[in-house]
Amino acid sequence: MPNKMLIDASHPEETRVVVVRGNRIEEFDFESQDKKQLKGNIYLARVTRVEPSLQAAFVEYGGNRHGFLAFSEIHPDYYQIPVADRQALLRAEAQEAEDEDDEEAENGEEQQARDRGGRRNRRRGGKNRDRGEHRHTSSENEESPAEPAALEEPAAEAAGSEEAGGVTADASPEDASDVSDASIVAEAVEVETDQETAEESAAETGGGEAADNEDGKPSEGGPTSIAASVEADVISEAVPQADQPEQSGEAASDNDRGMLEDVSASHSDEHEVESVGAEDALEEIRSRRKPVRRQYKIQEVIKRRQILLVQVVKEERGNKGAALTTYLSLAGRYSVLMPNTARGGGISRKITNAQDRKRLKEVVTDLDVPQGMGVILRTAGESRTKAEIKRDYEYLMRLWENVRSLTLQSTAPALVYEEGSLIKRSVRDLYNKDIDEILVSGEDGYREAKDFMRMLMPSHAKVVQPYRDTTPIFVRNGIEAQLDRMLQPQVTLKSGGYIIINQTEALVSIDVNSGRSTKEHSIEETALHTNLEAAEEVARQLRLRDLAGLIVIDFIDMEENRNNRAVEKRLKDHLKNDRARIQV
């Protein structure tokens, strides 16, 4: 059965969109007249209260509640300070953005090199263990070399593995900062330079210890030496003492090296934090570093009744107002325009191919972006031509000119830019080459989808087709029954197992149970099969139910580590296409 996007716009009070792959719903979204999406909208707003204790401001923008604007999300253009000081701040921000781009490019190259090196080391470790076992059996009566030579190599391997682990640990906070929605929570405001200074001093200390070790002097309780001693303790417990005299020094070295690699690999797997997803247009924008503004406090530079141009980055939830930012972004099909962010040719992090990144960098450079603006190419633009990307960029520039002119004519609070109707957002963000057809029920909705597709991707306009049957479009395709089941806490798996989804104020808990799944020959196989199937279904349910925040999944316990890794990999693979950025 072909993959379809079905749009039910037959009733003016509600619009519903689903993406169907085969007979299963993979994406679902809806919009009603009473509840429209605020995220992405731009408002001309007025500051109602400045809160020094939170270093934030509360803003009246036209929503149901006042919005929350953190100090780190206020552009220096709005500071009531001398012009020279403001220009100095803008230059500092531009330099930080440039340094961050360079650092990201270097980190990407280093990560690829580490990945290749890690794979080679794992293969070499397996071969060394096999060779060590062979040597042990063939040379039991041979005289063993001196013990220090046998112990020296594992210690060096331990230090090297700990240094590699340290890189992963240092990278985790950056990944975590990417997952946060535009640094909105005021309590999380930190001084970036303090962190960088601490990291640099730690790196210098680590470098000094490494130099001491090369000179033959023992390191005094440094991180590397502690790690080496810990790894050595693990090895000494894993290898029986009675077997050690029988091994030659070379065999012991190879065996220890193999165990070290296994231990370090398991440690890195346990502590590694990976960010996946971020297919949504606004999620592909890289999180900015928190600016260094020690000399200013919000009460000194922002005043009550001040007028700001703000954008919603997080929807209202419960009793919480929307989170706002003054760093604006306009999303197109292939690119995102940032009108007041001085960042040049940015490329989405999800585009990892070096040749594609180089080609897209040249395309962005040729766009001739005005001074003070920035452009980021989305994942959807990876395989697009220069002409298509340029047309998308010119559309965004015209859109920004309309926003500017409407802002000058408006009185705060006022809406100056709406992210777009659900139909337009779905065509822009959900449509891809895997979708064979877009069926739209409702004449007005069909015309809107057709016209928007013609403007965005003229060659794909024929994909949009009207649905004029008397039977409702969702009933004809069996969608209504699936939507009804989506409201139930229990989801049944094909194998007979099931998952229970409970949503609370603090977190979302998901419990996996085997149920009637008894086809496999052992408990371990049953648990593995059920967990793999549950991992796919959990990723799907997170999208369908629009679940966010802290999500805890209780899979069925398994004894073998390789099975745990297989389940984790399956979950990450199915979360990659999620529109939200997810930290696993």
C-alpha positions as CSV (number, residue, x, y, z in Angstrom):
1,M,0.0,0.0,0.0
2,P,1.5,3.4,-0.9
3,N,2.5,5.9,1.7
4,K,0.0,8.8,1.9
5,M,-0.6,12.1,3.7
6,L,-4.3,12.5,4.4
7,I,-5.6,15.9,5.3
8,D,-9.2,16.3,6.6
9,A,-10.1,20.0,6.1
10,S,-13.8,19.4,5.4
11,H,-14.9,21.1,8.6
12,P,-13.7,24.8,9.1
13,E,-13.6,24.5,12.9
14,E,-10.9,21.7,12.8
15,T,-8.2,20.4,10.5
16,R,-6.5,17.0,11.0
17,V,-3.4,15.6,9.2
18,V,-2.1,12.0,9.3
19,V,0.8,10.3,7.5
20,V,0.0,6.7,6.7
21,R,2.7,4.1,5.9
22,G,1.0,0.9,4.8
23,N,-2.0,0.7,7.1
24,R,-0.3,2.4,10.2
25,I,-0.4,6.0,11.3
26,E,3.1,7.3,11.6
27,E,2.4,11.0,12.1
28,F,-0.7,12.8,13.5
29,D,-1.4,16.5,14.1
30,F,-4.6,18.6,14.4
31,E,-5.5,22.2,14.7
32,S,-8.8,23.7,15.9
33,Q,-10.2,27.3,16.0
34,D,-10.0,27.2,19.8
35,K,-6.4,25.9,20.0
36,K,-4.0,27.0,17.4
37,Q,-0.3,26.6,17.5
38,L,1.7,29.5,18.9
39,K,5.2,28.2,18.4
40,G,7.0,30.0,15.6
41,N,4.6,33.0,15.7
42,I,6.2,36.5,15.9
43,Y,4.6,39.2,18.1
44,L,5.1,42.8,18.8
45,A,5.1,42.7,22.6
46,R,5.4,44.9,25.6
47,V,7.4,44.2,28.8
48,T,5.0,44.1,31.8
49,R,7.4,43.1,34.6
50,V,11.2,42.8,35.0
51,E,12.1,40.1,37.6
52,P,15.7,40.6,38.9
53,S,15.6,37.4,41.0
54,L,15.0,35.3,37.9
55,Q,17.0,37.6,35.5
56,A,14.0,37.4,33.2
57,A,11.1,39.5,32.0
58,F,7.4,38.8,31.7
59,V,5.9,40.0,28.4
60,E,2.4,40.7,27.1
61,Y,2.3,39.5,23.6
62,G,-1.4,38.6,23.0
63,G,-1.5,35.0,24.3
64,N,-3.6,33.6,27.1
65,R,-0.9,34.3,29.6
66,H,2.1,36.5,29.8
67,G,5.2,35.1,28.1
68,F,8.5,34.3,29.8
69,L,11.6,36.0,28.4
70,A,15.0,35.0,29.8
71,F,17.8,37.6,29.9
72,S,19.9,35.3,27.7
73,E,17.2,35.5,25.0
74,I,17.2,39.3,24.7
75,H,19.2,40.7,21.8
76,P,21.7,43.5,22.6
77,D,19.8,45.8,20.2
78,Y,17.1,46.1,22.9
79,Y,19.6,47.1,25.6
80,Q,19.2,50.7,26.8
81,I,22.9,51.4,26.9
82,P,25.3,53.6,24.9
83,V,25.7,52.8,21.2
84,A,29.4,52.1,21.5
85,D,28.8,49.4,24.2
86,R,26.0,47.9,22.1
87,Q,28.3,47.6,19.1
88,A,31.0,46.0,21.2
89,L,28.5,43.4,22.4
90,L,27.4,42.7,18.9
91,R,31.0,42.2,17.7
92,A,31.6,39.8,20.6
93,E,28.5,37.8,19.7
94,A,29.6,37.6,16.1
95,Q,33.0,36.4,17.1
96,E,31.5,33.8,19.4
97,A,29.3,32.5,16.6
98,E,32.3,32.3,14.2
99,D,34.4,30.4,16.8
100,E,31.5,28.1,17.5
101,D,31.2,27.2,13.8
102,D,34.9,26.5,13.6
103,E,34.9,24.4,16.7
104,E,31.9,22.4,15.5
105,A,33.7,21.7,12.2
106,E,36.8,20.5,14.1
107,N,34.7,18.4,16.5
108,G,32.9,16.8,13.5
109,E,36.2,15.7,12.0
110,E,37.6,14.5,15.3
111,Q,34.4,12.5,15.9
112,Q,34.6,10.8,12.6
113,A,38.3,10.0,13.2
114,R,37.4,8.6,16.7
115,D,34.6,6.5,15.3
116,R,37.0,5.0,12.6
117,G,39.7,4.5,15.3
118,G,37.3,2.9,17.7
119,R,36.2,0.3,15.1
120,R,39.8,-0.5,14.2
121,N,40.7,-0.9,17.9
122,R,37.7,-3.2,18.6
123,R,38.7,-5.4,15.6
124,R,42.4,-5.4,16.6
125,G,41.4,-6.2,20.2
126,G,39.5,-9.3,19.1
127,K,42.4,-10.5,17.0
128,N,44.9,-9.9,19.8
129,R,42.8,-11.9,22.2
130,D,42.7,-14.8,19.8
131,R,46.5,-14.5,19.2
132,G,47.1,-14.4,22.9
133,E,45.1,-17.6,23.5
134,H,47.1,-19.3,20.8
135,R,50.4,-18.2,22.3
136,H,49.3,-19.3,25.7
137,T,48.6,-22.9,24.5
138,S,51.8,-23.2,22.3
139,S,54.4,-21.7,24.6
140,E,53.5,-22.8,28.2
141,N,57.0,-24.0,28.8
142,E,58.8,-21.0,27.3
143,E,60.5,-18.6,29.5
144,S,58.3,-15.4,30.1
145,P,59.8,-11.9,29.6
146,A,60.3,-9.4,32.4
147,E,57.1,-8.5,34.2
148,P,57.4,-4.7,33.9
149,A,57.4,-4.9,30.1
150,A,54.1,-6.9,30.3
151,L,52.5,-4.5,32.6
152,E,53.6,-1.3,30.9
153,E,51.5,-1.7,27.8
154,P,48.1,-2.3,29.5
155,A,48.7,0.8,31.6
156,A,49.3,2.9,28.5
157,E,46.2,1.4,26.9
158,A,44.2,2.2,30.1
159,A,45.3,5.8,30.0
160,G,44.5,6.1,26.3
161,S,41.0,4.6,26.8
162,E,40.3,7.0,29.6
163,E,41.4,10.0,27.5
164,A,38.9,8.8,24.8
165,G,36.2,8.4,27.4
166,G,37.0,11.9,28.6
167,V,36.2,13.3,25.2
168,T,32.8,11.6,25.3
169,A,32.0,13.0,28.7
170,D,33.0,16.5,27.8
171,A,30.8,16.3,24.7
172,S,27.7,15.4,26.8
173,P,26.9,18.8,28.1
174,E,26.9,20.3,24.6
175,D,24.5,17.6,23.5
176,A,22.3,18.3,26.5
177,S,22.4,22.1,25.7
178,D,21.3,21.2,22.1
179,V,18.2,19.4,23.5
180,S,17.1,22.4,25.6
181,D,14.5,24.6,23.9
182,A,16.4,27.9,23.4
183,S,17.7,28.1,27.0
184,I,14.4,29.3,28.4
185,V,14.5,28.2,32.0
186,A,16.0,31.1,34.0
187,E,17.5,29.0,36.6
188,A,19.8,27.4,34.0
189,V,21.5,30.6,33.1
190,E,25.2,30.0,33.5
191,V,28.4,31.9,32.6
192,E,29.9,30.3,29.6
193,T,33.5,31.5,30.2
194,D,33.7,29.9,33.6
195,Q,32.9,26.5,32.0
196,E,35.4,27.1,29.2
197,T,38.1,28.2,31.6
198,A,37.5,25.1,33.7
199,E,37.7,22.8,30.7
200,E,40.9,24.4,29.5
201,S,42.5,24.1,32.8
202,A,41.4,20.5,33.0
203,A,42.9,19.9,29.6
204,E,46.2,21.5,30.5
205,T,46.4,19.5,33.7
206,G,45.7,16.3,31.7
207,G,48.3,17.3,29.2
208,G,50.9,17.9,31.9
209,E,50.3,14.5,33.5
210,A,50.7,12.8,30.1
211,A,54.0,14.6,29.7
212,D,55.1,13.5,33.1
213,N,54.2,9.9,32.3
214,E,56.2,10.1,29.1
215,D,59.3,11.3,31.0
216,G,59.0,8.3,33.3
217,K,57.7,10.3,36.4
218,P,54.5,8.9,38.0
219,S,51.5,11.3,37.9
220,E,50.3,12.5,41.3
221,G,46.6,11.4,41.6
222,G,45.6,12.9,38.3
223,P,42.5,11.7,36.4
224,T,44.5,9.6,34.0
225,S,46.4,7.8,36.7
226,I,43.2,7.1,38.7
227,A,41.5,5.8,35.6
228,A,44.5,3.5,34.9
229,S,44.5,2.1,38.4
230,V,40.7,1.5,38.3
231,E,41.0,-0.3,35.0
232,A,43.9,-2.3,36.3
233,D,41.8,-3.3,39.4
234,V,39.0,-4.5,37.1
235,I,41.5,-6.6,35.1
236,S,43.1,-8.1,38.1
237,E,39.7,-9.2,39.4
238,A,38.7,-10.6,36.0
239,V,41.9,-12.7,35.5
240,P,42.5,-15.5,38.0
241,Q,45.9,-15.1,39.7
242,A,46.7,-18.8,39.3
243,D,46.6,-18.5,35.6
244,Q,49.0,-15.5,35.3
245,P,52.4,-17.4,35.8
246,E,51.5,-19.8,33.0
247,Q,51.1,-17.0,30.5
248,S,54.0,-15.5,28.6
249,G,54.4,-11.7,29.0
250,E,53.3,-11.1,25.4
251,A,50.2,-13.2,25.8
252,A,49.3,-11.5,29.1
253,S,49.7,-8.2,27.4
254,D,47.4,-9.1,24.5
255,N,44.8,-10.5,26.8
256,D,44.9,-7.6,29.1
257,R,44.7,-5.2,26.2
258,G,41.6,-7.0,24.9
259,M,39.9,-6.8,28.3
260,L,40.8,-3.2,28.7
261,E,39.1,-2.4,25.3
262,D,36.0,-4.4,26.4
263,V,35.8,-2.5,29.7
264,S,36.4,0.9,28.2
265,A,33.9,0.2,25.4
266,S,31.3,-0.9,27.9
267,H,32.0,2.2,30.1
268,S,31.6,4.5,27.1
269,D,28.4,2.8,26.1
270,E,26.9,3.2,29.5
271,H,27.7,6.9,29.9
272,E,27.2,8.0,26.3
273,V,24.4,10.5,25.7
274,E,23.1,10.9,22.1
275,S,20.8,13.4,20.6
276,V,18.5,12.2,17.8
277,G,15.5,13.6,16.0
278,A,15.1,17.3,15.3
279,E,13.4,17.0,11.9
280,D,11.2,20.0,12.8
281,A,12.3,23.2,11.1
282,L,12.8,25.3,14.2
283,E,14.5,22.3,16.0
284,E,17.3,22.2,13.4
285,I,18.5,25.6,14.6
286,R,21.6,25.1,16.7
287,S,21.4,26.3,20.3
288,R,23.3,29.4,20.9
289,R,25.9,29.6,23.6
290,K,24.7,31.6,26.6
291,P,26.2,35.1,26.0
292,V,28.8,36.6,28.4
293,R,27.2,39.7,29.9
294,R,28.6,39.9,33.3
295,Q,28.7,43.7,33.4
296,Y,24.9,43.9,32.8
297,K,21.8,42.8,34.7
298,I,18.4,42.7,33.2
299,Q,17.0,45.4,35.5
300,E,19.7,47.7,34.2
301,V,19.2,47.4,30.5
302,I,15.5,46.4,30.1
303,K,12.7,48.6,31.3
304,R,9.0,48.1,32.0
305,R,6.7,49.0,29.0
306,Q,9.6,48.5,26.6
307,I,8.5,47.3,23.2
308,L,10.1,44.1,21.8
309,L,9.7,41.9,18.8
310,V,9.5,38.3,20.2
311,Q,9.0,34.8,18.8
312,V,7.4,31.9,20.7
313,V,9.8,28.9,21.1
314,K,7.8,26.8,23.5
315,E,4.0,26.4,23.7
316,E,1.9,27.3,26.7
317,R,1.5,24.2,28.9
318,G,-0.9,23.9,31.9
319,N,-0.4,27.0,34.1
320,K,2.9,27.9,32.4
321,G,3.1,30.7,29.9
322,A,4.8,30.5,26.5
323,A,8.6,30.8,26.4
324,L,9.9,33.6,24.2
325,T,13.0,34.8,22.4
326,T,14.1,37.9,20.6
327,Y,16.4,35.9,18.3
328,L,14.0,35.4,15.4
329,S,13.9,32.6,12.8
330,L,11.8,32.1,9.7
331,A,11.6,28.5,8.4
332,G,11.4,27.5,4.8
333,R,11.4,24.1,3.1
334,Y,15.2,23.9,2.7
335,S,16.6,26.7,4.9
336,V,16.0,28.8,8.0
337,L,16.5,32.5,7.9
338,M,17.7,34.2,11.1
339,P,17.2,38.0,10.6
340,N,19.0,39.2,13.7
341,T,21.6,36.5,14.3
342,A,25.1,37.3,12.8
343,R,25.9,33.7,11.8
344,G,26.9,33.0,8.2
345,G,26.6,29.8,6.3
346,G,25.4,27.2,8.8
347,I,24.6,23.6,7.9
348,S,22.3,21.3,9.8
349,R,24.2,19.0,12.2
350,K,22.3,16.0,10.7
351,I,24.1,16.5,7.3
352,T,27.3,14.5,8.1
353,N,28.7,13.8,4.7
354,A,31.9,16.0,4.3
355,Q,31.4,16.5,0.5
356,D,27.8,17.5,0.9
357,R,28.7,20.0,3.7
358,K,31.4,21.5,1.6
359,R,29.1,21.9,-1.4
360,L,26.3,23.4,0.7
361,K,28.8,25.8,2.3
362,E,29.6,27.1,-1.2
363,V,25.9,27.4,-2.0
364,V,25.3,29.5,1.2
365,T,28.3,31.7,0.5
366,D,26.8,32.5,-3.0
367,L,23.5,33.5,-1.4
368,D,25.0,36.9,-0.4
369,V,23.3,37.0,3.0
370,P,23.0,40.6,4.3
371,Q,25.3,41.7,7.2
372,G,23.8,40.8,10.6
373,M,21.7,38.0,9.2
374,G,22.2,34.2,9.1
375,V,21.0,31.2,7.2
376,I,21.0,27.5,8.1
377,L,20.4,24.8,5.5
378,R,18.0,22.1,6.7
379,T,18.3,18.4,6.2
380,A,15.7,18.6,3.5
381,G,18.1,20.7,1.4
382,E,20.9,18.2,1.4
383,S,20.3,16.9,-2.1
384,R,18.7,20.0,-3.6
385,T,20.2,22.2,-6.3
386,K,21.6,25.6,-5.9
387,A,18.6,27.1,-7.8
388,E,16.0,25.4,-5.4
389,I,17.8,26.6,-2.3
390,K,18.2,30.1,-3.7
391,R,14.4,30.3,-4.5
392,D,13.6,29.2,-0.9
393,Y,16.0,31.8,0.5
394,E,14.5,34.6,-1.6
395,Y,11.0,33.6,-0.4
396,L,12.2,33.9,3.2
397,M,13.7,37.3,2.5
398,R,10.4,38.5,1.1
399,L,8.6,37.1,4.1
400,W,11.0,39.0,6.4
401,E,10.3,42.3,4.5
402,N,6.6,41.7,5.1
403,V,7.2,41.1,8.8
404,R,9.2,44.4,9.1
405,S,6.6,46.5,7.3
406,L,3.7,45.1,9.4
407,T,5.7,45.6,12.6
408,L,6.1,49.3,11.8
409,Q,2.4,49.7,11.3
410,S,1.3,47.7,14.4
411,T,0.7,48.7,18.0
412,A,1.8,46.3,20.8
413,P,0.6,43.7,21.6
414,A,0.0,42.4,18.1
415,L,0.6,39.4,15.9
416,V,2.9,40.3,13.0
417,Y,3.8,36.8,11.6
418,E,1.9,33.5,11.9
419,E,4.0,30.4,11.4
420,G,1.4,29.1,9.0
421,S,-1.7,26.9,9.0
422,L,-1.5,23.2,9.8
423,I,-1.8,22.4,6.1
424,K,1.2,24.6,5.2
425,R,3.3,23.3,8.0
426,S,2.5,19.7,7.1
427,V,3.5,20.2,3.5
428,R,6.7,21.9,4.5
429,D,7.8,19.6,7.3
430,L,6.1,16.2,6.9
431,Y,6.2,15.8,3.1
432,N,9.2,13.9,1.7
433,K,10.1,11.7,-1.2
434,D,8.7,8.6,0.5
435,I,5.1,10.0,0.4
436,D,3.5,9.1,-2.9
437,E,0.3,11.1,-2.6
438,I,-1.3,13.9,-0.6
439,L,-5.1,13.6,-0.4
440,V,-7.0,16.6,0.8
441,S,-10.7,16.6,1.8
442,G,-12.3,20.0,1.6
443,E,-12.1,22.4,-1.4
444,D,-10.5,25.3,0.5
445,G,-7.9,23.0,2.1
446,Y,-7.1,21.5,-1.3
447,R,-6.5,24.9,-2.9
448,E,-4.3,26.0,0.0
449,A,-2.2,22.8,-0.1
450,K,-1.9,22.9,-3.9
451,D,-0.9,26.6,-4.1
452,F,1.7,26.2,-1.3
453,M,3.2,23.2,-3.0
454,R,3.4,25.0,-6.3
455,M,5.3,27.9,-4.6
456,L,7.5,25.5,-2.5
457,M,8.2,22.7,-5.0
458,P,6.6,23.2,-8.3
459,S,7.6,19.9,-9.7
460,H,5.8,18.1,-6.9
461,A,2.4,19.9,-7.2
462,K,0.9,17.0,-9.0
463,V,1.2,14.9,-5.8
464,V,-1.6,17.0,-4.2
465,Q,-5.0,15.6,-5.1
466,P,-8.5,16.4,-4.0
467,Y,-10.7,13.9,-2.1
468,R,-14.4,14.3,-3.1
469,D,-15.9,11.0,-2.0
470,T,-19.0,11.1,0.2
471,T,-17.4,8.8,2.7
472,P,-15.2,10.8,5.1
473,I,-11.5,10.4,4.2
474,F,-10.4,9.1,7.6
475,V,-13.2,6.5,7.7
476,R,-12.5,5.3,4.2
477,N,-8.8,4.7,5.1
478,G,-9.5,3.1,8.5
479,I,-7.9,6.1,10.4
480,E,-10.7,6.8,12.8
481,A,-10.4,3.5,14.6
482,Q,-6.7,3.9,15.1
483,L,-7.2,7.4,16.4
484,D,-9.7,6.1,19.0
485,R,-7.2,3.5,20.2
486,M,-4.5,6.2,20.5
487,L,-6.4,7.6,23.5
488,Q,-6.1,4.3,25.4
489,P,-3.2,3.8,27.9
490,Q,-2.5,0.3,26.7
491,V,-1.1,-0.4,23.3
492,T,-1.0,-4.1,22.1
493,L,1.9,-5.4,20.1
494,K,1.6,-7.9,17.2
495,S,3.5,-10.6,19.1
496,G,0.9,-10.5,22.0
497,G,2.9,-8.3,24.3
498,Y,1.8,-4.8,25.3
499,I,3.0,-1.5,26.6
500,I,1.3,0.8,29.2
501,I,1.7,4.6,28.9
502,N,1.1,6.7,31.9
503,Q,1.5,10.5,31.7
504,T,2.1,12.4,35.0
505,E,3.0,16.0,35.9
506,A,6.7,15.1,36.4
507,L,7.3,12.4,33.7
508,V,5.9,9.9,31.3
509,S,6.3,6.2,32.3
510,I,6.2,3.4,29.7
511,D,6.1,-0.2,30.9
512,V,6.8,-3.1,28.5
513,N,5.2,-6.5,29.2
514,S,5.5,-9.8,27.3
515,G,1.8,-10.7,27.7
516,R,0.8,-13.6,25.5
517,S,4.1,-13.6,23.6
518,T,5.3,-17.2,23.9
519,K,6.5,-18.1,20.4
520,E,10.2,-18.1,21.3
521,H,12.1,-21.0,22.8
522,S,13.6,-19.2,25.8
523,I,12.9,-16.4,28.2
524,E,15.8,-14.4,26.8
525,E,14.5,-14.7,23.2
526,T,11.0,-13.8,24.3
527,A,12.3,-10.7,26.1
528,L,14.5,-9.6,23.2
529,H,11.8,-10.0,20.6
530,T,9.2,-8.2,22.7
531,N,11.6,-5.3,23.6
532,L,12.6,-4.8,19.9
533,E,9.0,-4.6,18.9
534,A,8.2,-2.3,21.8
535,A,11.1,0.0,21.0
536,E,9.6,0.6,17.5
537,E,6.1,1.2,18.9
538,V,7.3,3.5,21.7
539,A,9.0,5.8,19.1
540,R,5.8,5.9,17.1
541,Q,3.6,6.6,20.1
542,L,5.8,9.5,21.3
543,R,5.1,11.1,17.9
544,L,1.4,10.4,17.8
545,R,0.6,11.5,21.4
546,D,3.0,14.4,21.3
547,L,4.7,13.3,24.5
548,A,7.5,15.5,25.9
549,G,9.6,16.0,29.0
550,L,11.2,13.2,30.9
551,I,10.2,9.8,29.5
552,V,11.2,6.6,31.4
553,I,10.9,3.2,29.6
554,D,10.9,0.0,31.6
555,F,11.9,-2.7,29.1
556,I,11.8,-6.4,30.1
557,D,15.1,-7.4,31.8
558,M,17.6,-9.3,29.7
559,E,20.8,-11.0,30.7
560,E,23.0,-10.5,27.7
561,N,24.5,-7.0,27.1
562,R,24.4,-7.4,23.3
563,N,20.7,-7.7,23.5
564,N,20.4,-4.5,25.6
565,R,22.5,-2.7,23.0
566,A,20.3,-4.1,20.2
567,V,17.2,-2.7,21.9
568,E,18.9,0.7,22.4
569,K,20.0,0.8,18.8
570,R,16.5,0.0,17.6
571,L,15.0,2.7,19.7
572,K,17.5,5.4,18.5
573,D,17.0,4.3,14.8
574,H,13.2,4.9,15.1
575,L,13.6,8.2,17.0
576,K,15.9,9.7,14.3
577,N,12.9,10.9,12.2
578,D,11.1,12.6,15.1
579,R,10.5,16.3,14.6
580,A,11.6,17.0,18.2
581,R,15.2,16.8,19.4
582,I,15.5,13.9,21.8
583,Q,18.3,13.0,24.2
584,V,18.7,9.3,24.7
